[in-house]
Amino acid sequence: MRPWMAVLFGIAACTGTPEPPPKDAGPPTISSPVPVGAASSNASSKTLGSTPADAAASDASKLAPAGGAHGTILVSGSSIEITGPVSLRGNRTDKKRKYADKTGVMAEVKYYDDGAFKLRQADGTGLWKINRYTPEAGGTRFKVKQVVGNENVEHLVITPEDSGWRVDLKAQPAGTVHRTDSGFEVRATDGTVVLTAGARLASGALGLWLSPEIDDTHRRILLAECLAAGL
């Protein structure tokens, strides 16, 4: 073999023939960048109100009347939200707060300079008035009065005690509101539990459920107002 032929054969052996691409190979895949702010496919979704903290807050604001509609009361600044037999939102402007459901205003509360307030129908007709008195050990005593014409007739007297509040209905003992490990419990004088409530609903106004004469929705509005007033 001539020298120049050996050189050519050596080059061919070193270089080799490139292998063809696999028959099933497609065009190269290019990953698209994830837009800024887009959620990752493996990110966990969160529904509002689904966290343990949200559930605990809901439980702390829960009302559970015996044999009645359960619900919640949330007081936040000048806004109040009530759920139960009806869902209401109350927004305060100056000396009044109007409560509305999805159909419109159904009640209003008028405030007085001495700290009293009156629940009225949407047309201004008086229903119930709450008067507060000199603060006592553990809280403030207050009275719930029924508006009858131009008179305010004493209905409930709620007095703070070491373990909660004592409730008198028309000058007779009606029951108590006392603290429990999870919140509050309202008991009639015969021991019947008429209401349980979450820890955020700390008010002697829970004793409103000891009066069968007060409409359930009106009780919830009055309780919300007492919470907002620190009663």
C-alpha positions in Angstrom: 0.0 0.0 0.0 1.3 3.3 -0.9 1.9 5.8 1.9 -0.6 8.4 0.8 -3.3 5.7 0.8 -2.5 4.7 4.4 -3.0 8.2 5.5 -6.4 8.4 3.9 -7.5 5.1 5.5 -6.3 6.4 8.9 -8.3 9.6 8.7 -11.5 7.7 7.8 -11.1 5.3 10.7 -10.6 8.2 13.2 -13.5 10.3 11.9 -16.1 7.5 11.4 -19.6 8.0 10.0 -22.0 10.0 12.1 -25.0 8.1 13.4 -28.4 9.2 12.0 -30.9 10.6 14.6 -33.6 8.2 16.0 -36.6 7.8 13.7 -39.0 8.9 16.4 -37.2 12.0 17.5 -39.2 15.1 17.0 -38.1 18.8 17.1 -36.4 20.0 20.3 -38.9 21.1 23.0 -38.5 24.6 24.4 -40.0 25.2 27.8 -42.1 28.4 27.9 -41.2 30.7 30.8 -43.8 31.1 33.6 -45.2 34.7 33.5 -44.5 36.8 36.5 -47.2 36.4 39.1 -48.5 33.2 37.6 -49.3 30.4 40.0 -47.1 27.3 39.9 -48.9 24.1 38.8 -47.9 22.5 42.2 -48.9 25.5 44.3 -51.5 24.7 47.0 -54.8 26.5 46.6 -56.4 28.3 49.5 -60.0 29.1 49.9 -61.0 32.2 51.9 -62.1 31.1 55.4 -60.6 27.6 55.1 -57.5 28.0 57.3 -57.5 26.9 60.9 -57.2 30.6 62.0 -60.3 31.5 59.9 -62.2 28.6 61.4 -61.2 29.5 65.0 -62.3 33.1 64.4 -65.7 31.9 63.1 -66.2 29.7 66.1 -65.3 32.6 68.4 -68.0 34.7 66.8 -70.7 32.0 66.7 -74.2 32.0 68.2 -76.0 28.8 68.8 -79.5 29.2 70.3 -81.1 26.1 71.5 -83.7 25.1 68.8 -82.9 28.2 66.8 -80.9 29.3 63.8 -77.1 29.4 64.4 -75.1 32.3 63.1 -72.3 34.7 63.7 -71.7 38.4 64.7 -68.7 40.2 63.5 -67.9 43.8 64.6 -65.2 45.6 62.7 -64.8 49.3 63.2 -68.0 51.1 62.0 -69.2 48.0 60.2 -71.2 45.0 61.6 -72.1 41.8 59.9 -74.8 39.4 61.2 -75.7 36.0 60.0 -78.6 33.8 61.1 -82.3 33.8 60.1 -81.3 36.7 57.9 -78.0 38.1 56.8 -77.5 41.8 57.7 -74.9 44.4 57.3 -74.9 47.5 59.5 -73.0 50.7 58.6 -72.8 53.7 61.0 -73.0 57.3 59.9 -72.9 59.9 62.7 -75.8 59.3 65.1 -77.4 56.3 63.3 -76.5 52.8 62.0 -78.8 51.3 59.3 -79.1 47.5 59.0 -79.9 46.1 55.5 -80.4 42.7 54.0 -80.4 42.0 50.2 -83.9 43.7 49.9 -83.0 46.9 51.6 -82.9 48.7 55.0 -84.9 46.8 57.6 -83.9 48.4 60.9 -81.8 51.3 62.3 -80.2 52.2 65.6 -80.2 55.7 66.9 -77.4 56.8 69.4 -77.7 59.3 72.2 -75.1 61.5 73.9 -75.4 59.6 77.2 -74.4 56.3 75.7 -77.9 54.9 75.3 -79.1 53.7 71.9 -82.5 52.7 70.5 -83.4 50.0 67.9 -86.1 51.2 65.5 -87.9 49.9 62.5 -86.9 51.2 59.1 -89.7 53.8 59.3 -88.4 55.1 62.7 -90.9 53.3 65.0 -89.2 52.6 68.3 -88.7 48.9 69.4 -86.1 48.6 72.2 -83.8 51.0 74.0 -80.7 50.2 76.0 -79.4 52.4 78.8 -76.1 52.0 80.5 -75.3 52.9 84.0 -72.3 53.5 86.3 -69.6 50.9 85.6 -69.3 48.2 88.3 -66.7 45.6 89.2 -66.3 43.4 86.2 -68.4 45.5 83.8 -71.3 47.9 83.3 -74.9 47.3 84.4 -77.4 48.1 81.7 -81.2 47.9 81.1 -83.2 46.9 78.1 -86.4 48.8 77.8 -89.3 48.2 75.5 -90.5 51.2 73.6 -94.3 51.5 74.0 -95.6 54.6 72.4 -93.7 57.5 74.1 -92.7 55.4 77.1 -89.7 53.2 77.7 -90.8 50.3 79.9 -88.1 48.4 81.8 -87.8 44.8 80.5 -84.4 43.3 81.3 -81.7 44.3 83.8 -78.3 42.9 83.2 -75.8 43.1 86.0 -72.1 42.0 85.9 -70.9 39.3 88.4 -67.6 37.5 89.0 -68.5 34.6 86.7 -70.5 36.6 84.1 -73.8 38.4 84.3 -77.1 38.1 86.1 -80.3 38.7 84.1 -83.6 39.9 85.6 -86.7 39.9 83.5 -89.5 42.2 84.6 -87.9 42.5 88.1 -87.7 38.7 88.4 -84.6 36.5 88.1 -84.4 35.0 84.6 -81.0 33.3 84.5 -77.3 33.9 84.0 -74.7 34.4 81.4 -71.5 32.6 82.5 -68.1 31.9 81.0 -67.1 28.4 79.8 -63.8 27.0 78.4 -64.9 27.8 74.9 -66.9 30.9 75.3 -70.2 31.6 77.1 -73.4 29.8 78.1 -76.8 31.3 78.9 -78.9 29.4 81.4 -82.4 30.0 82.6 -83.2 29.7 86.3 -84.4 26.1 85.9 -80.9 25.2 84.5 -81.9 25.0 80.8 -79.2 26.1 78.4 -80.9 28.5 76.0 -77.8 29.7 74.2 -74.1 29.0 73.7 -71.7 31.6 72.2 -68.1 32.0 71.1 -65.4 33.7 73.1 -65.5 36.9 71.0 -69.2 37.5 72.0 -68.3 38.6 75.5 -71.4 40.6 76.5 -74.1 40.5 79.1 -76.5 41.1 76.1 -76.4 37.4 75.5 -79.0 37.4 78.2 -81.4 38.8 75.6 -82.2 35.2 74.8 -83.8 34.8 78.2 -86.7 37.0 77.0 -89.2 35.3 74.7 -90.7 38.7 73.8 -87.7 40.0 71.8 -87.6 39.0 68.1 -84.6 36.8 67.3 -83.2 39.2 64.6 -83.7 42.2 67.0 -81.7 40.2 69.7 -78.8 39.8 67.3 -78.8 43.5 66.4 -78.9 44.6 70.0 -76.1 42.1 70.9 -74.0 43.5 68.1 -74.6 47.0 69.3 -73.7 46.1 72.9 -70.5 44.5 71.6 -69.6 47.6 69.7 -70.3 49.7 72.8 -68.3 47.5 75.1 -71.3 46.3 77.1 
